[in-house]
Amino acid sequence: MLSAREACKDELVKCAQEDASILCVEADLGGRNHVFAQRFPERFYNLGIAEMAAMDICTGLAAAGFKPFFTTFAPFAALRCAESLKLSMGYMGHPITVIGAYGGTSGGWFGTTHHSLEDIGAVRLFPGIRIACPYGEAETREVLRDAARATMPCYIRVGRNETYPDMVRDAAFSTLKMEQGYSQEYPVTLVSVGEKATQLCISAKQQSGNVNHLHLCYVDNTSLQLMMPEIAQLPGALIVVEEHRRAGCVAAELALSLPGKQVHAFTPNDDWPKFGGSQDDVLASLRFSLETLLTFIKTTLSTKEHV
């Protein structure tokens, strides 16, 4: 089982074998034994810690007919390169794929400067960019292949090195990725966005029993609107679980689009992560853990308040 970050590298090599227009651009994250560099050295560019320049170079490559895949830390991709994302990918629609690694607090000990609790909200501001938050190796590979085949820009948020088993899905759903055990009688549906949030929801469902779990992979506004009729039919209140700040979260878009639905946001609090530690340590300090999620579910079941 590979982490999403490693699965992206491996799958990109496979896609590049079939498509000579695919290029790999790195911001000094790939290491000296990068699998793409070993297989296609003439199509691999390590541009160092110059993310804004790298994005502009990707724009030129895309305008010349290539499909650049650019990997860097999620906060640097989404925030440092925001203007290029807006213009090159959103406005001009160049088929650039940005892989935002170390999403959320998966950097752990790297600290606040390398944590990314704002990236999805920032990229969602720019129309025309598809945003994927895959969970598990199989879905990550599927997302990467979709990006390689597409002619539109894409932002893929992945973590660092943690691995996650593929989610067992309910065969009754094709568009929405429901975890097995779906029931119209359950009073709450958990909606997860991203790796750690999905892991929490799977564990919460195992412990709570009477909750549904929907995993959202594509969370840009266009993708969400296509799924909205099906999401509206989900039973009970929705608890949207995201390793992201409340501002700009997916829960806000669902609440605006489904005014008759009870939608709650479960996110880390708005404190800055100040202490070193693993991803779980950092998230626990922000009150984003299985224990606090289970408490949040119980509180939701006992109130009719509409958020």
NUZA-446240 format. One record per residue (C-alpha): residue number from 1; x, y, z negated. Coordinates in steps of 0.2 Angstrom, whole numbers, plus 5000, padded with zeros to 4 digits. Layout:
BEGIN
i: NUM | px: X | py: Y | pz: Z;
...
END
This chain:
BEGIN
i: 1 | px: 5000 | py: 5000 | pz: 5000;
i: 2 | px: 5007 | py: 5017 | pz: 5005;
i: 3 | px: 5004 | py: 5034 | pz: 4998;
i: 4 | px: 4994 | py: 5046 | pz: 5009;
i: 5 | px: 5010 | py: 5056 | pz: 5013;
i: 6 | px: 5019 | py: 5040 | pz: 5018;
i: 7 | px: 5004 | py: 5034 | pz: 5028;
i: 8 | px: 5004 | py: 5050 | pz: 5038;
i: 9 | px: 5022 | py: 5048 | pz: 5043;
i: 10 | px: 5020 | py: 5030 | pz: 5048;
i: 11 | px: 5004 | py: 5033 | pz: 5058;
i: 12 | px: 5011 | py: 5048 | pz: 5066;
i: 13 | px: 5025 | py: 5037 | pz: 5074;
i: 14 | px: 5012 | py: 5025 | pz: 5080;
i: 15 | px: 5002 | py: 5040 | pz: 5088;
i: 16 | px: 5018 | py: 5047 | pz: 5096;
i: 17 | px: 5022 | py: 5031 | pz: 5104;
i: 18 | px: 5006 | py: 5033 | pz: 5114;
i: 19 | px: 5006 | py: 5052 | pz: 5116;
i: 20 | px: 5022 | py: 5060 | pz: 5122;
i: 21 | px: 5015 | py: 5078 | pz: 5118;
i: 22 | px: 5016 | py: 5074 | pz: 5099;
i: 23 | px: 5030 | py: 5083 | pz: 5089;
i: 24 | px: 5034 | py: 5082 | pz: 5071;
i: 25 | px: 5039 | py: 5098 | pz: 5062;
i: 26 | px: 5045 | py: 5097 | pz: 5044;
i: 27 | px: 5050 | py: 5111 | pz: 5031;
i: 28 | px: 5064 | py: 5101 | pz: 5023;
i: 29 | px: 5053 | py: 5088 | pz: 5015;
i: 30 | px: 5056 | py: 5072 | pz: 5026;
i: 31 | px: 5073 | py: 5067 | pz: 5020;
i: 32 | px: 5088 | py: 5061 | pz: 5030;
i: 33 | px: 5079 | py: 5045 | pz: 5034;
i: 34 | px: 5063 | py: 5052 | pz: 5041;
i: 35 | px: 5054 | py: 5038 | pz: 5051;
i: 36 | px: 5049 | py: 5050 | pz: 5065;
i: 37 | px: 5066 | py: 5057 | pz: 5066;
i: 38 | px: 5074 | py: 5039 | pz: 5068;
i: 39 | px: 5061 | py: 5034 | pz: 5081;
i: 40 | px: 5060 | py: 5050 | pz: 5091;
i: 41 | px: 5074 | py: 5062 | pz: 5086;
i: 42 | px: 5072 | py: 5073 | pz: 5102;
i: 43 | px: 5054 | py: 5077 | pz: 5096;
i: 44 | px: 5058 | py: 5080 | pz: 5077;
i: 45 | px: 5061 | py: 5097 | pz: 5071;
i: 46 | px: 5067 | py: 5101 | pz: 5053;
i: 47 | px: 5066 | py: 5120 | pz: 5051;
i: 48 | px: 5070 | py: 5121 | pz: 5033;
i: 49 | px: 5061 | py: 5131 | pz: 5020;
i: 50 | px: 5055 | py: 5144 | pz: 5033;
i: 51 | px: 5036 | py: 5139 | pz: 5033;
i: 52 | px: 5030 | py: 5155 | pz: 5041;
i: 53 | px: 5042 | py: 5154 | pz: 5055;
i: 54 | px: 5038 | py: 5136 | pz: 5057;
i: 55 | px: 5020 | py: 5139 | pz: 5059;
i: 56 | px: 5024 | py: 5152 | pz: 5073;
i: 57 | px: 5035 | py: 5140 | pz: 5082;
i: 58 | px: 5021 | py: 5127 | pz: 5081;
i: 59 | px: 5010 | py: 5140 | pz: 5089;
i: 60 | px: 5022 | py: 5142 | pz: 5104;
i: 61 | px: 5024 | py: 5123 | pz: 5105;
i: 62 | px: 5005 | py: 5121 | pz: 5106;
i: 63 | px: 5003 | py: 5135 | pz: 5119;
i: 64 | px: 5016 | py: 5125 | pz: 5129;
i: 65 | px: 5005 | py: 5110 | pz: 5129;
i: 66 | px: 5012 | py: 5100 | pz: 5114;
i: 67 | px: 5003 | py: 5094 | pz: 5099;
i: 68 | px: 5014 | py: 5099 | pz: 5084;
i: 69 | px: 5011 | py: 5091 | pz: 5067;
i: 70 | px: 5018 | py: 5102 | pz: 5053;
i: 71 | px: 5021 | py: 5095 | pz: 5035;
i: 72 | px: 5025 | py: 5106 | pz: 5020;
i: 73 | px: 5019 | py: 5109 | pz: 5002;
i: 74 | px: 5001 | py: 5113 | pz: 5002;
i: 75 | px: 5002 | py: 5130 | pz: 4993;
i: 76 | px: 5015 | py: 5136 | pz: 5006;
i: 77 | px: 5005 | py: 5129 | pz: 5021;
i: 78 | px: 4988 | py: 5137 | pz: 5015;
i: 79 | px: 4994 | py: 5153 | pz: 5007;
i: 80 | px: 5011 | py: 5158 | pz: 5013;
i: 81 | px: 5006 | py: 5154 | pz: 5031;
i: 82 | px: 4988 | py: 5160 | pz: 5029;
i: 83 | px: 4989 | py: 5173 | pz: 5043;
i: 84 | px: 4996 | py: 5161 | pz: 5056;
i: 85 | px: 4983 | py: 5148 | pz: 5051;
i: 86 | px: 4969 | py: 5161 | pz: 5053;
i: 87 | px: 4976 | py: 5167 | pz: 5070;
i: 88 | px: 4984 | py: 5152 | pz: 5078;
i: 89 | px: 4973 | py: 5139 | pz: 5072;
i: 90 | px: 4957 | py: 5147 | pz: 5068;
i: 91 | px: 4955 | py: 5161 | pz: 5081;
i: 92 | px: 4965 | py: 5154 | pz: 5095;
i: 93 | px: 4961 | py: 5136 | pz: 5092;
i: 94 | px: 4978 | py: 5129 | pz: 5095;
i: 95 | px: 4979 | py: 5110 | pz: 5092;
i: 96 | px: 4991 | py: 5111 | pz: 5078;
i: 97 | px: 4989 | py: 5099 | pz: 5063;
i: 98 | px: 4995 | py: 5105 | pz: 5046;
i: 99 | px: 4998 | py: 5091 | pz: 5033;
i: 100 | px: 4997 | py: 5100 | pz: 5016;
i: 101 | px: 5007 | py: 5088 | pz: 5005;
i: 102 | px: 5008 | py: 5089 | pz: 4986;
i: 103 | px: 4990 | py: 5095 | pz: 4986;
i: 104 | px: 4982 | py: 5099 | pz: 4969;
i: 105 | px: 4994 | py: 5097 | pz: 4955;
i: 106 | px: 5001 | py: 5081 | pz: 4962;
i: 107 | px: 5018 | py: 5089 | pz: 4961;
i: 108 | px: 5018 | py: 5087 | pz: 4943;
i: 109 | px: 5035 | py: 5093 | pz: 4936;
i: 110 | px: 5037 | py: 5104 | pz: 4951;
i: 111 | px: 5027 | py: 5117 | pz: 4942;
i: 112 | px: 5014 | py: 5131 | pz: 4945;
i: 113 | px: 5023 | py: 5138 | pz: 4960;
i: 114 | px: 5021 | py: 5121 | pz: 4969;
i: 115 | px: 5004 | py: 5117 | pz: 4963;
i: 116 | px: 4989 | py: 5120 | pz: 4975;
i: 117 | px: 4972 | py: 5122 | pz: 4967;
i: 118 | px: 4967 | py: 5135 | pz: 4980;
i: 119 | px: 4972 | py: 5128 | pz: 4997;
i: 120 | px: 4955 | py: 5120 | pz: 5003;
i: 121 | px: 4945 | py: 5136 | pz: 4999;
i: 122 | px: 4958 | py: 5147 | pz: 5008;
i: 123 | px: 4958 | py: 5136 | pz: 5024;
i: 124 | px: 4939 | py: 5135 | pz: 5023;
i: 125 | px: 4938 | py: 5154 | pz: 5026;
i: 126 | px: 4944 | py: 5152 | pz: 5044;
i: 127 | px: 4931 | py: 5145 | pz: 5056;
i: 128 | px: 4937 | py: 5132 | pz: 5068;
i: 129 | px: 4949 | py: 5122 | pz: 5057;
i: 130 | px: 4944 | py: 5105 | pz: 5053;
i: 131 | px: 4949 | py: 5100 | pz: 5035;
i: 132 | px: 4952 | py: 5083 | pz: 5029;
i: 133 | px: 4954 | py: 5076 | pz: 5011;
i: 134 | px: 4957 | py: 5058 | pz: 5014;
i: 135 | px: 4957 | py: 5044 | pz: 5000;
i: 136 | px: 4967 | py: 5028 | pz: 5002;
i: 137 | px: 4979 | py: 5022 | pz: 5016;
i: 138 | px: 4966 | py: 5016 | pz: 5028;
i: 139 | px: 4956 | py: 5033 | pz: 5028;
i: 140 | px: 4972 | py: 5043 | pz: 5029;
i: 141 | px: 4978 | py: 5033 | pz: 5044;
i: 142 | px: 4960 | py: 5036 | pz: 5052;
i: 143 | px: 4961 | py: 5055 | pz: 5049;
i: 144 | px: 4979 | py: 5056 | pz: 5057;
i: 145 | px: 4973 | py: 5046 | pz: 5072;
i: 146 | px: 4958 | py: 5058 | pz: 5074;
i: 147 | px: 4969 | py: 5073 | pz: 5073;
i: 148 | px: 4981 | py: 5066 | pz: 5086;
i: 149 | px: 4966 | py: 5063 | pz: 5098;
i: 150 | px: 4958 | py: 5079 | pz: 5095;
i: 151 | px: 4960 | py: 5096 | pz: 5104;
i: 152 | px: 4956 | py: 5106 | pz: 5089;
i: 153 | px: 4967 | py: 5112 | pz: 5074;
i: 154 | px: 4966 | py: 5102 | pz: 5058;
i: 155 | px: 4972 | py: 5104 | pz: 5040;
i: 156 | px: 4975 | py: 5087 | pz: 5030;
i: 157 | px: 4977 | py: 5088 | pz: 5012;
i: 158 | px: 4987 | py: 5074 | pz: 5004;
i: 159 | px: 4996 | py: 5071 | pz: 4987;
i: 160 | px: 5013 | py: 5066 | pz: 4983;
i: 161 | px: 5018 | py: 5048 | pz: 4980;
i: 162 | px: 5003 | py: 5040 | pz: 4971;
i: 163 | px: 4994 | py: 5026 | pz: 4980;
i: 164 | px: 4975 | py: 5023 | pz: 4980;
i: 165 | px: 4966 | py: 5007 | pz: 4985;
i: 166 | px: 4954 | py: 5009 | pz: 4999;
i: 167 | px: 4936 | py: 5013 | pz: 4993;
i: 168 | px: 4923 | py: 4999 | pz: 4995;
i: 169 | px: 4909 | py: 5007 | pz: 5004;
i: 170 | px: 4890 | py: 5004 | pz: 5006;
i: 171 | px: 4887 | py: 4996 | pz: 5023;
i: 172 | px: 4870 | py: 5005 | pz: 5024;
i: 173 | px: 4879 | py: 5022 | pz: 5026;
i: 174 | px: 4889 | py: 5026 | pz: 5042;
i: 175 | px: 4891 | py: 5045 | pz: 5041;
i: 176 | px: 4892 | py: 5047 | pz: 5022;
i: 177 | px: 4905 | py: 5036 | pz: 5013;
i: 178 | px: 4895 | py: 5030 | pz: 4999;
i: 179 | px: 4903 | py: 5018 | pz: 4986;
i: 180 | px: 4895 | py: 5002 | pz: 4984;
i: 181 | px: 4881 | py: 5001 | pz: 4972;
i: 182 | px: 4870 | py: 5015 | pz: 4979;
i: 183 | px: 4852 | py: 5017 | pz: 4972;
i: 184 | px: 4838 | py: 5029 | pz: 4975;
i: 185 | px: 4834 | py: 5027 | pz: 4956;
i: 186 | px: 4850 | py: 5034 | pz: 4949;
i: 187 | px: 4848 | py: 5052 | pz: 4942;
i: 188 | px: 4865 | py: 5058 | pz: 4947;
i: 189 | px: 4876 | py: 5057 | pz: 4963;
i: 190 | px: 4894 | py: 5061 | pz: 4961;
i: 191 | px: 4902 | py: 5069 | pz: 4976;
i: 192 | px: 4921 | py: 5068 | pz: 4977;
i: 193 | px: 4933 | py: 5078 | pz: 4987;
i: 194 | px: 4952 | py: 5073 | pz: 4987;
i: 195 | px: 4962 | py: 5059 | pz: 4980;
i: 196 | px: 4962 | py: 5062 | pz: 4961;
i: 197 | px: 4944 | py: 5067 | pz: 4961;
i: 198 | px: 4939 | py: 5051 | pz: 4970;
i: 199 | px: 4948 | py: 5040 | pz: 4959;
i: 200 | px: 4940 | py: 5049 | pz: 4944;
i: 201 | px: 4923 | py: 5046 | pz: 4952;
i: 202 | px: 4926 | py: 5028 | pz: 4955;
i: 203 | px: 4931 | py: 5025 | pz: 4937;
i: 204 | px: 4916 | py: 5036 | pz: 4931;
i: 205 | px: 4904 | py: 5025 | pz: 4941;
i: 206 | px: 4911 | py: 5009 | pz: 4933;
i: 207 | px: 4909 | py: 5016 | pz: 4916;
i: 208 | px: 4892 | py: 5025 | pz: 4918;
i: 209 | px: 4884 | py: 5012 | pz: 4929;
i: 210 | px: 4869 | py: 5022 | pz: 4934;
i: 211 | px: 4877 | py: 5035 | pz: 4945;
i: 212 | px: 4879 | py: 5035 | pz: 4964;
i: 213 | px: 4896 | py: 5041 | pz: 4972;
i: 214 | px: 4898 | py: 5049 | pz: 4988;
i: 215 | px: 4916 | py: 5053 | pz: 4995;
i: 216 | px: 4918 | py: 5067 | pz: 5007;
i: 217 | px: 4933 | py: 5067 | pz: 5018;
i: 218 | px: 4930 | py: 5081 | pz: 5030;
i: 219 | px: 4925 | py: 5097 | pz: 5020;
i: 220 | px: 4926 | py: 5112 | pz: 5033;
i: 221 | px: 4910 | py: 5121 | pz: 5034;
i: 222 | px: 4906 | py: 5114 | pz: 5052;
i: 223 | px: 4908 | py: 5096 | pz: 5046;
i: 224 | px: 4898 | py: 5099 | pz: 5030;
i: 225 | px: 4883 | py: 5106 | pz: 5039;
i: 226 | px: 4882 | py: 5091 | pz: 5050;
i: 227 | px: 4881 | py: 5080 | pz: 5035;
i: 228 | px: 4869 | py: 5092 | pz: 5025;
i: 229 | px: 4853 | py: 5083 | pz: 5030;
i: 230 | px: 4859 | py: 5067 | pz: 5023;
i: 231 | px: 4866 | py: 5075 | pz: 5008;
i: 232 | px: 4850 | py: 5083 | pz: 5005;
i: 233 | px: 4842 | py: 5066 | pz: 5003;
i: 234 | px: 4853 | py: 5060 | pz: 4990;
i: 235 | px: 4844 | py: 5056 | pz: 4974;
i: 236 | px: 4846 | py: 5066 | pz: 4958;
i: 237 | px: 4858 | py: 5080 | pz: 4954;
i: 238 | px: 4874 | py: 5082 | pz: 4963;
i: 239 | px: 4890 | py: 5083 | pz: 4953;
i: 240 | px: 4904 | py: 5089 | pz: 4965;
i: 241 | px: 4921 | py: 5083 | pz: 4958;
i: 242 | px: 4936 | py: 5093 | pz: 4966;
i: 243 | px: 4954 | py: 5095 | pz: 4961;
i: 244 | px: 4952 | py: 5114 | pz: 4965;
i: 245 | px: 4948 | py: 5130 | pz: 4958;
i: 246 | px: 4929 | py: 5134 | pz: 4956;
i: 247 | px: 4931 | py: 5149 | pz: 4968;
i: 248 | px: 4930 | py: 5142 | pz: 4985;
i: 249 | px: 4925 | py: 5125 | pz: 4980;
i: 250 | px: 4915 | py: 5113 | pz: 4991;
i: 251 | px: 4901 | py: 5113 | pz: 4977;
i: 252 | px: 4898 | py: 5132 | pz: 4981;
i: 253 | px: 4894 | py: 5128 | pz: 4999;
i: 254 | px: 4883 | py: 5113 | pz: 4995;
i: 255 | px: 4873 | py: 5124 | pz: 4982;
i: 256 | px: 4871 | py: 5138 | pz: 4995;
i: 257 | px: 4865 | py: 5126 | pz: 5009;
i: 258 | px: 4854 | py: 5116 | pz: 4997;
i: 259 | px: 4844 | py: 5129 | pz: 4987;
i: 260 | px: 4831 | py: 5116 | pz: 4981;
i: 261 | px: 4845 | py: 5104 | pz: 4975;
i: 262 | px: 4853 | py: 5104 | pz: 4958;
i: 263 | px: 4872 | py: 5106 | pz: 4961;
i: 264 | px: 4885 | py: 5106 | pz: 4948;
i: 265 | px: 4904 | py: 5109 | pz: 4950;
i: 266 | px: 4916 | py: 5099 | pz: 4940;
i: 267 | px: 4933 | py: 5107 | pz: 4943;
i: 268 | px: 4949 | py: 5111 | pz: 4933;
i: 269 | px: 4947 | py: 5126 | pz: 4922;
i: 270 | px: 4954 | py: 5143 | pz: 4928;
i: 271 | px: 4970 | py: 5142 | pz: 4917;
i: 272 | px: 4987 | py: 5142 | pz: 4926;
i: 273 | px: 4996 | py: 5125 | pz: 4924;
i: 274 | px: 5009 | py: 5131 | pz: 4912;
i: 275 | px: 5016 | py: 5114 | pz: 4906;
i: 276 | px: 5027 | py: 5101 | pz: 4914;
i: 277 | px: 5022 | py: 5083 | pz: 4916;
i: 278 | px: 5014 | py: 5071 | pz: 4928;
i: 279 | px: 4999 | py: 5075 | pz: 4938;
i: 280 | px: 4987 | py: 5067 | pz: 4925;
i: 281 | px: 4996 | py: 5077 | pz: 4911;
i: 282 | px: 4994 | py: 5093 | pz: 4921;
i: 283 | px: 4975 | py: 5090 | pz: 4925;
i: 284 | px: 4972 | py: 5085 | pz: 4907;
i: 285 | px: 4978 | py: 5101 | pz: 4901;
i: 286 | px: 4965 | py: 5109 | pz: 4913;
i: 287 | px: 4951 | py: 5098 | pz: 4906;
i: 288 | px: 4950 | py: 5088 | pz: 4922;
i: 289 | px: 4950 | py: 5070 | pz: 4917;
i: 290 | px: 4939 | py: 5054 | pz: 4916;
i: 291 | px: 4934 | py: 5058 | pz: 4898;
i: 292 | px: 4929 | py: 5076 | pz: 4902;
i: 293 | px: 4920 | py: 5070 | pz: 4918;
i: 294 | px: 4910 | py: 5057 | pz: 4908;
i: 295 | px: 4905 | py: 5070 | pz: 4895;
i: 296 | px: 4900 | py: 5082 | pz: 4910;
i: 297 | px: 4889 | py: 5068 | pz: 4917;
i: 298 | px: 4880 | py: 5066 | pz: 4900;
i: 299 | px: 4877 | py: 5085 | pz: 4899;
i: 300 | px: 4870 | py: 5085 | pz: 4916;
i: 301 | px: 4858 | py: 5072 | pz: 4913;
i: 302 | px: 4851 | py: 5081 | pz: 4898;
i: 303 | px: 4848 | py: 5098 | pz: 4906;
i: 304 | px: 4838 | py: 5104 | pz: 4921;
i: 305 | px: 4849 | py: 5120 | pz: 4923;
i: 306 | px: 4852 | py: 5124 | pz: 4942;
i: 307 | px: 4870 | py: 5130 | pz: 4945;
END
